[in-house]
Amino acid sequence: MNQMKIRLFAAAPLALALIGGIVSAQQPLKASPSQNMVVIVDGKQIDFGTNGVRVMGGRTFVPFRPLFEYMGAEVEYDVVLKRVTATKDNNEVQLTIGERIARKNGAEIMMEAPPQIFNSTTYVPLRFVAESLDAKVDYDGKAGVITITTGQ
């Protein structure tokens, strides 16, 4: 009986570590504000106000409305469905908060990272959104500049 207790006590830390790893793996990544990152669309720097750019898991996230509007898209936000819809030219892109599946003109596309809410502001993955509206994205890591060219 004493050997069984010793084995249980020895196994307990391992079990707790595994459970902790599973719980932490399910929690969303933390996004850190990036004060130095600049986003330029067709030669104009986007003003994100006090919200700014955030980096999460190596991906750049920005508040959705300024990005879409600088790119010339019409924007809608459905509070109930937590869905962002952007329309530009013949493209409609829909993203839902927390979901990795986006829709472009009705077709499902898997994103590497889902839209998130930080400080009551909806953030979207910049590269995915820009490219889904047929824009070109260039990143200069040394300068901290992301340049988006829409072709307009």
C-alpha positions, -999 to 999 in steps of 0.1 A, spaced: 0 0 0 28 24 8 45 17 -25 12 26 -43 11 60 -24 47 67 -34 39 60 -70 8 82 -69 28 111 -53 56 106 -79 31 107 -108 11 137 -95 36 164 -107 38 148 -141 0 147 -144 -3 183 -133 23 194 -158 5 176 -186 -28 191 -176 -13 226 -174 2 221 -208 -31 212 -223 -49 241 -206 -23 266 -217 -23 253 -253 -60 260 -255 -57 296 -243 -52 323 -271 -18 338 -277 -12 371 -261 -9 400 -284 17 426 -277 13 462 -290 39 472 -315 46 509 -311 72 510 -339 52 492 -366 40 515 -395 14 505 -421 12 523 -454 -15 519 -480 -8 533 -514 16 558 -500 -5 569 -470 3 559 -434 -28 545 -416 -37 562 -384 -49 535 -360 -55 561 -332 -47 548 -298 -53 511 -308 -22 506 -329 -7 475 -344 -4 442 -324 18 412 -331 5 378 -320 22 345 -328 44 362 -354 13 376 -372 5 413 -375 -30 423 -364 -46 457 -370 -80 473 -362 -102 463 -391 -121 495 -399 -91 518 -406 -74 491 -427 -104 484 -448 -113 520 -453 -78 530 -463 -79 502 -489 -112 517 -503 -135 489 -490 -170 494 -475 -172 479 -440 -200 463 -420 -198 448 -385 -225 424 -372 -224 426 -334 -246 396 -329 -226 373 -352 -193 390 -344 -187 391 -382 -167 417 -402 -177 421 -438 -156 442 -463 -167 448 -499 -144 462 -526 -149 460 -563 -162 425 -569 -149 410 -537 -167 404 -504 -146 391 -475 -162 379 -442 -143 372 -410 -158 361 -377 -141 368 -344 -122 337 -331 -128 317 -363 -100 306 -386 -123 301 -415 -130 332 -436 -151 336 -467 -142 353 -499 -171 356 -523 -187 327 -505 -157 304 -507 -142 292 -474 -105 300 -468 -85 288 -438 -66 316 -422 -34 310 -401 -48 332 -373 -84 343 -365 -96 378 -359 -94 388 -322 -108 415 -299 -84 435 -278 -95 463 -256 -130 463 -272 -115 467 -307 -117 441 -334 -83 432 -349 -78 412 -381 -47 396 -396 -33 423 -419 -17 402 -446 -47 379 -450 -71 408 -452 -50 428 -476 -43 399 -500 -79 388 -499 -88 422 -514 -62 416 -541 -36 439 -527 2 433 -525 19 433 -491 55 440 -485 72 438 -450 104 456 -441 113 441 -407 143 463 -401 124 495 -407 92 482 -391 72 491 -422 44 472 -439 35 485 -473 2 476 -490 -4 484 -527 -39 481 -539 -33 490 -575 -57 520 -574 
